[in-house]
């Protein structure tokens, strides 16, 4: 079976869509599927992971897929939806995704929250939900957890996007804290509306290097709003960290509710942090590492492929 992805893999730290294409294409190759990233004859399935127009060196748009389909009408289209306007405060993504979805033979959302979001906006076709997963070779817990000698609580988050809705209201507030028992590390691109003074900043990193950094902390923090699913909290959780997550986190909440605590302002943030620290071992034990794995994710996508 020949399967095409309409986006090519980008090396280095990038977004969740890129991580999906990398993981899924490698998984399929190991399973002896024929994988390609450009249009060829006899493609059985096209994964449309992003319908936007783009540089042809990076991939193809929904219009390109329509043109190919006119020549090869037996090719099946799987539309993986991982975006929405609410995530970044845009006003074009919802309509683009709904209009592009007309050509899809099957639809996959990356969280139930995102599926419900589009159903409210008129989506009325059958679909599956497949949550993201990460590479457990890079993201895994310490064999033995040890607190620092001075009982410093080490908080961490990481984002590729610097969009304000990633949670910079909270991250800026953490930077202004006058407490010597908390250290906050931000990995990635920081929003340029504010210059942190006390936050430990690390430029974007990925893979093994990122996993090594995350494991140096105690609690993962995400104040991101309206995430379709995201990858950052998955990588943090897989690194053995309980999660503090915003109640408006969208799909984030579905994966973190068993090993994390919800907050909605600074008071509930610190209440949640104390709750985690009081029962730290219990929260860590509740992390389902197998479910966070990209192998689980890819296996679920393969089931869809075989049933299309």
C-alpha positions as CSV (number, residue, x, y, z in Angstrom):
1,X,0.0,0.0,0.0
2,X,1.3,3.4,-1.0
3,X,0.6,6.3,1.4
4,X,1.4,10.0,0.8
5,X,1.7,12.8,3.3
6,X,1.0,16.3,2.0
7,X,3.7,17.8,4.3
8,X,7.3,16.9,4.4
9,X,9.3,16.3,7.6
10,X,11.3,19.3,8.9
11,X,14.4,18.5,11.0
12,X,14.8,20.3,14.3
13,X,12.2,21.7,16.8
14,X,8.9,22.4,15.1
15,X,5.2,22.0,15.6
16,X,3.1,19.0,16.5
17,X,2.0,18.3,13.0
18,X,5.6,17.9,11.9
19,X,6.2,15.4,14.8
20,X,3.1,13.4,13.7
21,X,4.4,13.1,10.1
22,X,7.8,12.1,11.3
23,X,6.5,9.4,13.7
24,X,3.8,8.1,11.4
25,X,6.0,7.9,8.2
26,X,8.7,6.1,10.1
27,X,6.2,3.7,11.6
28,X,4.7,2.9,8.2
29,X,8.0,2.3,6.6
30,X,8.9,-0.2,9.4
31,X,5.6,-1.9,8.6
32,X,6.7,-2.2,4.9
33,X,4.2,0.4,3.6
34,X,5.4,2.5,0.6
35,X,5.6,6.1,1.9
36,X,6.0,9.2,-0.2
37,X,5.8,13.0,0.2
38,X,5.2,13.9,-3.5
39,X,2.6,12.9,-5.9
40,X,3.3,9.6,-7.7
41,X,1.2,7.1,-9.6
42,X,-0.9,4.6,-7.8
43,X,-1.1,6.3,-4.4
44,X,-3.7,4.4,-2.3
45,X,-4.1,6.9,0.6
46,X,-3.3,10.6,1.0
47,X,-2.9,12.0,4.5
48,X,-4.0,15.6,4.4
49,X,-2.4,17.0,7.5
50,X,-2.7,20.6,6.5
51,X,-4.8,22.0,3.6
52,X,-3.1,25.4,3.4
53,X,-1.2,26.6,0.4
54,X,2.5,26.3,0.9
55,X,5.9,26.3,-0.8
56,X,6.0,23.1,-2.9
57,X,9.3,22.2,-1.3
58,X,7.4,21.8,2.0
59,X,4.2,20.1,0.7
60,X,1.0,20.4,-1.1
61,X,-2.4,22.1,-0.6
62,X,-5.9,20.9,-0.7
63,X,-6.2,22.2,-4.3
64,X,-3.2,20.1,-5.3
65,X,-4.8,17.1,-3.8
66,X,-8.1,17.8,-5.6
67,X,-6.1,18.0,-8.9
68,X,-4.4,14.7,-8.2
69,X,-7.8,13.1,-7.3
70,X,-9.2,14.1,-10.6
71,X,-6.6,11.9,-12.3
72,X,-6.7,9.1,-9.8
73,X,-10.2,9.0,-8.4
74,X,-9.7,5.7,-6.5
75,X,-7.2,7.4,-4.1
76,X,-8.6,7.7,-0.6
77,X,-8.2,10.9,1.5
78,X,-7.7,10.8,5.2
79,X,-8.1,14.3,6.7
80,X,-6.3,14.7,10.1
81,X,-7.7,17.8,11.7
82,X,-5.4,19.4,14.4
83,X,-6.2,23.1,14.2
84,X,-8.9,25.6,14.9
85,X,-9.3,29.4,15.0
86,X,-9.8,29.6,18.7
87,X,-6.2,28.2,19.3
88,X,-4.5,31.2,17.9
89,X,-7.2,33.8,17.6
90,X,-7.4,33.6,13.8
91,X,-10.5,33.9,11.7
92,X,-9.8,31.7,8.7
93,X,-8.8,28.2,9.9
94,X,-12.2,26.8,10.8
95,X,-13.8,27.6,7.4
96,X,-10.7,26.4,5.5
97,X,-10.7,23.0,7.4
98,X,-14.5,22.5,7.0
99,X,-14.3,23.4,3.3
100,X,-11.3,21.2,2.7
101,X,-12.9,18.3,4.6
102,X,-15.5,17.9,1.8
103,X,-12.9,15.9,-0.2
104,X,-12.1,13.6,2.7
105,X,-13.1,9.9,2.7
106,X,-12.4,9.8,6.4
107,X,-11.7,12.3,9.2
108,X,-9.6,12.0,12.3
109,X,-9.6,14.6,15.1
110,X,-6.7,14.7,17.6
111,X,-9.0,15.1,20.6
112,X,-12.7,14.8,21.5
113,X,-12.6,18.5,22.5
114,X,-11.7,19.4,18.9
115,X,-14.3,17.1,17.4
116,X,-17.0,18.7,19.6
117,X,-15.7,22.1,18.6
118,X,-16.2,21.4,14.9
119,X,-19.6,19.6,15.4
120,X,-20.8,22.8,17.0
121,X,-19.7,24.6,13.8
122,X,-21.5,22.3,11.4
123,X,-19.3,19.3,10.9
124,X,-21.7,16.3,10.6
125,X,-19.7,13.4,9.2
126,X,-18.3,10.2,10.8
127,X,-14.9,10.6,12.4
128,X,-12.4,9.0,14.7
129,X,-10.4,10.5,17.5
130,X,-6.7,9.6,17.9
131,X,-4.7,11.4,20.5
132,X,-1.1,12.4,19.9
133,X,1.9,10.4,21.3
134,X,5.6,11.0,21.6
135,X,8.8,9.0,21.2
136,X,9.4,7.3,24.5
137,X,13.1,6.7,23.6
138,X,13.5,10.5,24.2
139,X,10.8,11.2,26.8
140,X,10.8,8.9,29.8
141,X,11.0,9.3,33.6
142,X,14.0,9.2,35.9
143,X,14.6,5.8,37.4
144,X,14.7,7.5,40.9
145,X,13.1,10.9,41.6
146,X,15.1,13.1,43.9
147,X,14.1,16.5,45.2
148,X,16.7,19.2,45.4
149,X,18.4,19.7,48.8
150,X,16.8,23.1,49.4
151,X,13.3,21.8,48.5
152,X,13.3,24.1,45.4
153,X,10.2,23.3,43.2
154,X,11.4,23.2,39.6
155,X,8.6,24.1,37.1
156,X,9.0,23.8,33.3
157,X,7.1,24.3,30.1
158,X,8.1,24.3,26.4
159,X,6.4,25.7,23.3
160,X,7.5,26.1,19.7
161,X,4.9,28.8,19.1
162,X,5.2,32.1,20.8
163,X,1.5,32.9,20.4
164,X,0.0,34.7,23.5
165,X,-2.6,32.0,23.9
166,X,0.1,29.5,24.7
167,X,-0.3,30.9,28.2
168,X,2.0,33.9,28.5
169,X,-0.2,35.6,31.0
170,X,0.7,32.9,33.5
171,X,4.3,32.6,32.4
172,X,4.8,36.3,32.8
173,X,3.2,36.2,36.3
174,X,5.5,33.4,37.3
175,X,8.5,35.5,36.2
176,X,7.4,38.3,38.6
177,X,7.1,36.0,41.6
178,X,9.0,37.0,44.7
179,X,9.6,33.5,46.0
180,X,12.9,31.6,46.5
181,X,11.3,28.2,46.6
182,X,10.2,28.1,43.0
183,X,12.2,28.1,39.8
184,X,10.5,28.4,36.4
185,X,12.2,27.3,33.1
186,X,10.8,28.2,29.7
187,X,12.1,26.2,26.7
188,X,11.3,27.6,23.3
189,X,10.4,30.9,21.7
190,X,9.2,33.5,24.3
191,X,6.5,36.0,23.4
192,X,8.2,39.3,22.6
193,X,5.6,41.4,24.5
194,X,7.5,40.8,27.7
195,X,11.1,40.3,28.5
196,X,11.5,37.8,31.4
197,X,13.9,38.7,34.2
198,X,13.8,35.7,36.5
199,X,12.7,32.9,34.2
200,X,15.4,30.5,33.1
201,X,15.2,30.7,29.3
202,X,16.4,27.9,26.9
203,X,16.3,28.2,23.1
204,X,14.1,25.7,21.2
205,X,15.4,22.1,21.5
206,X,13.9,18.8,20.6
207,X,14.2,15.1,20.9
208,X,16.7,13.5,23.3
209,X,18.1,16.9,24.4
210,X,14.6,18.2,25.3
211,X,13.8,15.0,27.2
212,X,17.0,15.4,29.2
213,X,16.1,18.9,30.1
214,X,12.5,18.1,31.1
215,X,13.7,15.4,33.5
216,X,15.6,17.9,35.5
217,X,12.3,19.4,36.8
218,X,9.5,18.4,39.2
219,X,6.2,19.7,37.7
220,X,5.2,20.4,34.1
221,X,3.1,23.6,33.6
222,X,0.9,24.5,30.7
223,X,-1.3,27.6,30.6
224,X,-2.1,27.1,26.9
225,X,-5.7,27.8,25.9
226,X,-7.9,25.9,23.5
227,X,-5.3,23.4,22.4
228,X,-6.7,20.9,19.9
229,X,-4.4,18.4,21.6
230,X,-0.8,19.6,21.6
231,X,2.5,17.8,22.1
232,X,4.2,19.8,24.9
233,X,2.2,18.3,27.8
234,X,2.6,14.8,26.4
235,X,6.3,15.1,26.3
236,X,6.4,16.6,29.8
237,X,4.1,13.8,31.2
238,X,6.2,11.1,29.4
239,X,9.2,12.5,31.1
240,X,7.7,11.6,34.5
241,X,6.2,15.0,35.4
242,X,2.8,15.6,36.9
243,X,1.0,18.5,35.1
244,X,-0.6,21.7,36.1
245,X,-3.0,22.7,33.3
246,X,-5.4,25.5,32.6
247,X,-9.1,24.6,32.7
248,X,-9.5,26.2,29.2
249,X,-6.8,24.0,27.9
250,X,-9.0,22.2,25.4
251,X,-7.7,18.8,24.4
252,X,-4.9,19.0,26.9
253,X,-7.2,18.4,29.8
254,X,-8.3,15.0,28.3
255,X,-4.8,13.5,28.6
256,X,-3.7,15.2,31.8
257,X,-6.7,14.8,34.1
258,X,-5.5,11.5,35.6
259,X,-2.0,12.8,36.5
260,X,-2.4,16.5,36.9
261,X,-4.4,19.3,38.5
262,X,-6.5,22.0,36.8
263,X,-6.2,25.7,37.6
264,X,-7.7,28.9,36.3
265,X,-5.9,31.8,38.1
266,X,-2.8,32.3,40.3
267,X,-4.6,31.3,43.5
268,X,-5.8,28.0,42.0
269,X,-2.4,27.5,40.4
270,X,-0.6,27.5,43.8
271,X,-3.4,25.4,45.3
272,X,-2.9,22.8,42.6
273,X,0.9,22.9,42.9
274,X,0.6,22.2,46.6
275,X,-1.8,19.4,45.9
276,X,0.6,17.8,43.5
277,X,3.6,18.1,45.9
278,X,1.6,16.7,48.8
279,X,0.9,13.5,46.8
280,X,3.7,13.6,44.3
281,X,4.4,9.9,44.1
282,X,0.7,9.1,43.5
283,X,0.5,11.6,40.5
284,X,3.6,10.1,39.0
285,X,2.3,6.6,39.3
286,X,-0.9,7.6,37.5
287,X,1.0,8.6,34.3
288,X,0.1,6.1,31.6
289,X,3.3,6.0,29.7
290,X,2.2,3.4,27.1
291,X,-0.8,5.6,26.1
292,X,1.5,8.6,25.7
293,X,3.6,6.6,23.2
294,X,3.8,7.4,19.5
295,X,3.6,3.7,18.9
296,X,0.1,3.6,20.4
297,X,-0.8,6.7,18.3
298,X,0.5,5.2,15.1
299,X,-1.1,1.9,15.7
300,X,-4.5,3.6,16.0
301,X,-3.9,5.4,12.7
302,X,-3.0,2.2,11.1
303,X,-6.3,0.7,12.1
304,X,-8.0,3.6,10.4
305,X,-5.9,3.0,7.2
306,X,-6.8,-0.7,7.1
307,X,-10.5,0.1,7.5
308,X,-10.8,3.0,4.9
